[in-house]
C-alpha cells in the first residue's frame, strides 16, 4: 500500500476518515454550529419571519444554506413541533415560533 504523496494529502485523508471529531483540524466546517440549531435560535429570537429572511440570515452568518436545505430543515422543525409554517404568497412562507405550554408532569404507572 502506497502512502500519501505529501503532507496536504495526508491531512485530507486524516480529515475524511469515519470519526466524528478531528483533534488537529484547522477546518472551519467541522467546528460550525449545526444549521438546524442556528435556524431555530434565530426564529426563536425573532418570533416570526419569512423563509427569505431566514435564508438570508443563515447565509450572512457564514453558513452555506441552499433553498433545498432550508426546506428540509424547516420540515424537521415543523415535525418536532417547534415552528409552524404557513404560506403567505405563492413563493413566500411565514415561519412562526411555537410556544410550548407547560404540561402537567406524568404520574408513573403503578404495576400490580
N, C-alpha and C positions, 0 to 999 in steps of 0.2 A: 504494500500500500504506500503510495507516494504522499509525502507531506505537503503542506501548503507552500506556495511559491514565495510569498513574502509575509511580512507581519500583518498587513492590512487584511489579506485573505484569511489568515489565521484568526484574526479578531472577528471577522464576519462569521466564520464557522462557529466560534465561541458564542456569538450573539444569537445565532439561529438554532441552537440545539433545543431540545424539548424540556427545558427547565423554566419555571415561572419567573425566576429572578436572575439577574446577571450582576455579579458583585462588582466588576470593574468596568461597567459600561459608561460611556460618555454619550450614549444615545438618548436623546430627549424623549423619544416616543415611548420608551419603557417606563419613564417616570411621570407620564402625563396623568392627570386626574381623569378617571373614566368619564366618557362623554355623557352617559345617562345621568350620572350624579351632577355634573356641571349643568346640564339642561334642567334637571329637576330643581336644583338650588336657585337657578335664575328665574324659573317660573314661580317658585315659592316666594321669592323676594318681590316680584312684580305683581303677583296675584292673578293677572290675566294678561295675555299677549297674543300676537298673531304668529303664525308659523314663519312668515318672512322675517319678522323682527327677531325671533328666536334663532333662526338660521344665521342671520347677520351677526348676532351677539356671540354665537358659538364660534364662528369663523374669525371674529375680531379678537378673541382671546387666545389665538394661536392654535386652536383645534382645526382639523380639516374635516368638515362635515358636508356631505352631499345631500341633496333633497331626498334621495332614496334612503340614506342612513337616518335622516331626520324622521321620515315616515315610520321606519322600523322602531326607532327609539320612542316615538310618541305612542305607537301601538302597544309597546311593552308597558309604558307608564299608565296608559289607559286601562289595560287589562289588570294591572295591580291596583287600580282604583285611586291612583294618586292625582290624576288630572282628568278633566273632561274636555272633549274636543267637539266643537260644533262648526258647521260650515257657515261662513258669513257671506261669501260670494262664490262664484264658480271656481276660482282658484285660490281662495283665501280661507284659512281656518282660524277660529278663535280657540285658544288654549287657556283653560282656567284651572287654578289650583283647587283641589278638593279638600275641604276641611273634614277631618275625621272626628266624628262625635265620640265623646268618652263613653265607652261601653262598660257595662257592669261586669265585674270580674266573674268568671265562671266558677261554679262550685264543682269540686271534683266528685266523680261518681262514687257512690258507696257500694262496694262489692259485697254480695251476700254469700 
